[in-house]
Amino acid sequence: MNYTDQSKQLLDELLSPIPFFARPMAKKMIEKQIFAEAQQAGHETVTEEDVLRGYIIAGAKKEADRDRIKKFLTEKGYDLSKYEDLLA
């Protein structure tokens, strides 16, 4: 599956807070969820929406992680209102 330039840039931005040594493993896990979201939505190419949904789903397993994701995305200016179900 291919990324748009914007969605690839967004993924790199979202991975930036992850320590360098752990980033490849985290990227692989997050990409698996991103691809699942894109396929479920019927997309041929990964969109920014797919990246955000996949990132949130893959990373929001613990409450502390959800809080970190919320804070990071809010600081970056993303509207989290449409992702509340994923962050609950």
C-alpha positions as CSV (number, residue, x, y, z in Angstrom):
1,M,0.0,0.0,0.0
2,N,1.3,3.5,-0.9
3,Y,1.2,6.7,1.1
4,T,0.5,10.2,-0.1
5,D,3.3,12.6,0.5
6,Q,1.3,14.3,3.3
7,S,0.4,11.0,5.0
8,K,4.0,9.8,4.9
9,Q,5.2,13.1,6.4
10,L,2.5,12.9,9.1
11,L,3.6,9.4,10.1
12,D,7.2,10.5,10.4
13,E,6.0,13.4,12.5
14,L,4.0,11.1,14.8
15,L,6.9,8.8,15.2
16,S,9.4,11.6,16.1
17,P,8.8,11.4,19.9
18,I,9.5,7.7,20.0
19,P,13.2,7.0,21.0
20,F,15.3,6.3,17.9
21,F,16.2,2.7,18.8
22,A,12.6,1.7,19.3
23,R,11.2,3.7,16.3
24,P,11.6,0.9,13.6
25,M,9.6,-1.6,15.7
26,A,7.0,1.0,16.6
27,K,6.7,2.0,13.0
28,K,6.1,-1.6,11.9
29,M,3.3,-2.0,14.5
30,I,1.7,1.3,13.7
31,E,1.9,0.7,9.9
32,K,0.1,-2.6,10.3
33,Q,-2.8,-0.8,12.0
34,I,-2.7,2.1,9.4
35,F,-2.9,-0.4,6.5
36,A,-5.9,-2.2,8.2
37,E,-7.7,1.2,8.6
38,A,-7.0,2.1,5.0
39,Q,-8.3,-1.3,3.8
40,Q,-11.4,-1.1,5.9
41,A,-12.1,2.3,4.5
42,G,-11.6,1.0,1.0
43,H,-8.7,3.2,0.2
44,E,-6.0,2.3,-2.4
45,T,-3.6,4.9,-0.9
46,V,-3.1,5.7,2.7
47,T,-4.6,9.0,3.7
48,E,-3.8,11.3,6.6
49,E,-7.1,10.2,8.2
50,D,-5.9,6.5,8.0
51,V,-2.6,7.5,9.6
52,L,-4.2,9.3,12.5
53,R,-6.7,6.5,13.2
54,G,-4.0,3.8,12.9
55,Y,-1.7,5.7,15.2
56,I,-4.3,6.3,17.8
57,I,-5.6,2.7,17.7
58,A,-2.0,1.2,17.8
59,G,-0.8,3.5,20.6
60,A,-3.9,4.0,22.8
61,K,-3.9,0.7,24.7
62,K,-3.0,2.2,28.1
63,E,-4.5,5.3,29.7
64,A,-1.1,6.9,30.1
65,D,-0.5,6.3,26.4
66,R,-3.8,7.8,25.4
67,D,-3.1,10.9,27.5
68,R,0.3,11.3,25.8
69,I,-1.2,10.8,22.3
70,K,-4.0,13.4,23.1
71,K,-1.4,15.9,24.3
72,F,0.9,15.4,21.4
73,L,-1.8,15.6,18.7
74,T,-3.5,18.6,20.4
75,E,-0.1,20.5,20.6
76,K,0.2,19.8,16.8
77,G,-3.2,21.4,16.2
78,Y,-5.3,18.3,15.4
79,D,-9.0,18.3,16.2
80,L,-9.5,15.2,18.2
81,S,-13.3,15.4,18.4
82,K,-13.8,12.9,15.6
83,Y,-11.4,10.5,17.4
84,E,-13.0,10.5,20.8
85,D,-14.3,7.0,20.4
86,L,-10.8,5.8,19.8
87,L,-9.4,7.7,22.7
88,A,-12.0,6.6,25.3
